[in-house]
Each structure stands twice: as C-alpha cells, then as structure tokens.
Amino acid sequence: MKTDKNINEISNAINAAPSKATVRQWFNFFSLPIWTAIAMSISLVAVTQTAKAEKTSGAQNSQIDRKSKPVANSEDGAGALPTFAEADVNGDNYITKDELKNYPDLLQVFDKVDAGEDGKLEQHEYQNLITETKREGQVR
C-alpha cells in the first residue's frame, strides 16, 4: 500500500543516521508541512485584509446612508424605532440626545437609561432605552 510505503520512508528518514540521510529525503519529509503552512498564512492574510476592507467600506457607506426618520404617530402603533446604527448619525458608536432629537418618545426615557450619566448611550444602554420606551407604552 502507498500509505505503508510513505510511513516506511518517513520512518527510515527519521531513524537514518545523519550521515546516511540525504538532503532529498529531508526535503521530501519537510516540504509538505512547510508549503501547507505557507499556503495557510497567505490565505489568512487575504481573508483578514478582505474583512478589514469590508468593515472600512461598510462604515463609510453607513455614514452616507444614515438619515434620521422621525417616529410616526406612536398612539396608532405605526411608529418604528430606529436601530442603533440608524440613530447613531455621526458613527461614533454612542447615541446622544442631539442624535435623538427626531425621536421625542425616546428622549423622554433617555436620562433614565443613561447608566454612565455621561449624556451618551452605548449599544446596551440603547437596547434598555428601547425596552423602557416600549414598557411605558409610548411605542408599541
């Protein structure tokens, strides 16, 4: 069998005295793992650069596409709450009262959920804002 032959060749290469082992045997033994490591490294670099490029272009596109949409009449249940990305107009990963000026229902609960009391909401605080707003019955 070919597998047994390969195992025997590798065993012979490992067990051979250094003077008897040829350069070709060592090259054959180590070439596959080395080339595999090189190929995996190149692939990893390519994937990382692609992901980084997508993240950068996505941030640029989201900056261009962001526009505040006011909440429709909350009483009739037709109002839609913005996502964190939609509400974060300047893209700094925080939401301030200025960014929520078109969402008066959310502004009413802003101070209650601002855990850091810094006038900025992080994403988890924004989720609390949405939950609290819905709990108070302002938006269905």
Secondary structure as GFF3:
##gff-version 3
##sequence-region A 1 140
A	DSSP	alpha_helix	2	15	.	.	.	ID=ss1
A	DSSP	alpha_helix	23	65	.	.	.	ID=ss2
A	DSSP	three_ten_helix	74	76	.	.	.	ID=ss3
A	DSSP	alpha_helix	84	87	.	.	.	ID=ss4
A	DSSP	beta_strand	95	96	.	.	.	ID=ss5
A	DSSP	alpha_helix	104	113	.	.	.	ID=ss6
A	DSSP	beta_strand	120	121	.	.	.	ID=ss7
A	DSSP	alpha_helix	123	135	.	.	.	ID=ss8
###
